[in-house]
Amino acid sequence: MKLGNLQFDHPLILAPMSGITDYVLRRLAREMGCGLAFTEMLSAEGLLRKGESLLRLEKEDHPTSVQLFSSSPDVLAEAAEMAEAMGADAIDINMGCPARQVVETGAGVGLMRSPDKVERMLVEVRRRLRIPLTIKIRSGWDREHLNAVEISKIAEGCGVDVITLHPRTKVQGFGGRADWGLIREVRRTVFIPVIGNGDVTTPFLAKRMMKETGCDGVMIGRGALGNPWIFRPEGSALSGKGYTPSLRERKTLIGYHFSLLRDYYGDRGAMREFRRHLVWYTRGLPYSASFRSKLSGIEEREALFEAIRGYFNELENMEGHAHSEAMAVTGRVEPSPFSWWE
Ligand SMILES: Cc1cc2nc3c(=O)[nH]c(=O)nc-3n(C[C@H](O)[C@H](O)[C@H](O)COP(=O)(O)O)c2cc1C
């Protein structure tokens, strides 16, 4: 897939998720093979006011598209210019957020109700940017107002480089199923690349989305939580095969994730951020509910690590010491899964 002058071999993309897709998660996804990552949505007004305290792009954090929201074409264009100067590889305009506080101001999916304003905004932003410009849209406001195709045509006419479509309406929120048929319709309408999004939780589904809709890339949100392996090329959208990490790999990655959080946020911040990732990493594993209930009372880092070690030891015992046997046969000495933690 091409995004302006950026070229991606691997078509899986990490979705913007507010409060979740921070530098650490973007980095982990990228280390697994994710081609492109997005920041969470940032208020254009906020960026102009707060600058670097709202957006900081580390040198390993590329390519990243910075997602902005505003209802004002001028404010958005000014913030986009600022983000470009701060090192953004692309700018994405959020036209899909259904949150009341955002929509009430006319931003997010609220913009899709005003195609004229969308056009004015895109013309202004495009005029002031040198880097690629992308938009992320929904199907429309409700079933009676499905205008993703209309907005996509406008975007193409204004020089937008890529369109991401999450085919649910504002009224749907996150309920029901994403209507992949609409991705196919947009794909058939415009000549620029289209990224499909919605309900992809496995490489198999990513492959199916590409096959059924002809989309050029697949954006993954909730399916990547606790599962950055979804971006691994072995389990790529092209092969459609999933990659299942061993317990040891899972445990190692959890430790690595914590170490990255600690480097970025410091100890206290890391503890705050880490818990929910831990919940996602252990989702679906045996006895994970009782493990999670133990976590809520734990405040200290060492106690938390102890609980994680204990839980994974139990799981490994349940597996019948498969790992140690394999090591005895191959004679390989692997690094301690907790080497990141010490
Ligand atoms: C917690 C959460 C936060 C989100 N924040 C954003 C955001 O900041 N910007 C955006 O465009 N979409 C946001 N989304 C929507 C996702 O990017 C994506 O479109 C949606 O989750 C559907 O994809 P999925 O089924 O792969 O999760 C968010 C979704 C979730 C679950």
The ligand as a MOL file (V3000), in Angstrom:
LIG
                    3D

  0  0  0     0  0            999 V3000
M  V30 BEGIN CTAB
M  V30 COUNTS 31 33 0 0 0
M  V30 BEGIN ATOM
M  V30 1 C -11.3500 2.5460 23.2900 0
M  V30 2 C -11.4550 3.0240 21.8580 0
M  V30 3 C -10.9520 4.2690 21.5350 0
M  V30 4 C -11.0460 4.7240 20.2100 0
M  V30 5 N -10.5020 5.9450 19.8870 0
M  V30 6 C -10.4990 6.3500 18.5920 0
M  V30 7 C -9.8210 7.5430 18.2010 0
M  V30 8 O -9.1910 8.2440 19.0070 0
M  V30 9 N -9.8990 7.8970 16.8800 0
M  V30 10 C -10.5570 7.1290 15.9480 0
M  V30 11 O -10.5850 7.4890 14.7660 0
M  V30 12 N -11.1700 5.9930 16.2960 0
M  V30 13 C -11.1420 5.5750 17.5780 0
M  V30 14 N -11.7030 4.3720 17.9110 0
M  V30 15 C -12.3010 3.5440 16.8460 0
M  V30 16 C -11.2530 2.5590 16.3030 0
M  V30 17 O -10.1850 3.2350 15.6770 0
M  V30 18 C -11.9100 1.6130 15.2760 0
M  V30 19 O -12.4350 2.3750 14.2290 0
M  V30 20 C -13.0270 0.7740 15.8940 0
M  V30 21 O -12.6510 0.2660 17.1580 0
M  V30 22 C -13.4090 -0.3860 14.9570 0
M  V30 23 O -12.2930 -1.2100 14.7190 0
M  V30 24 P -12.0630 -2.6240 15.4950 0
M  V30 25 O -13.2990 -3.4380 15.3060 0
M  V30 26 O -10.8450 -3.1980 14.8550 0
M  V30 27 O -11.8590 -2.2790 16.9550 0
M  V30 28 C -11.6400 3.9170 19.2140 0
M  V30 29 C -12.1300 2.6630 19.5650 0
M  V30 30 C -12.0250 2.1970 20.8630 0
M  V30 31 C -12.5390 0.8190 21.2060 0
M  V30 END ATOM
M  V30 BEGIN BOND
M  V30 1 1 1 2
M  V30 2 1 2 3
M  V30 3 2 2 30
M  V30 4 2 3 4
M  V30 5 1 4 5
M  V30 6 1 4 28
M  V30 7 2 5 6
M  V30 8 1 6 7
M  V30 9 1 6 13
M  V30 10 2 7 8
M  V30 11 1 7 9
M  V30 12 1 9 10
M  V30 13 2 10 11
M  V30 14 1 10 12
M  V30 15 2 12 13
M  V30 16 1 13 14
M  V30 17 1 14 15
M  V30 18 1 14 28
M  V30 19 1 15 16
M  V30 20 1 16 17
M  V30 21 1 16 18
M  V30 22 1 18 19
M  V30 23 1 18 20
M  V30 24 1 20 21
M  V30 25 1 20 22
M  V30 26 1 22 23
M  V30 27 1 23 24
M  V30 28 2 24 25
M  V30 29 1 24 26
M  V30 30 1 24 27
M  V30 31 2 28 29
M  V30 32 1 29 30
M  V30 33 1 30 31
M  V30 END BOND
M  V30 END CTAB
M  END
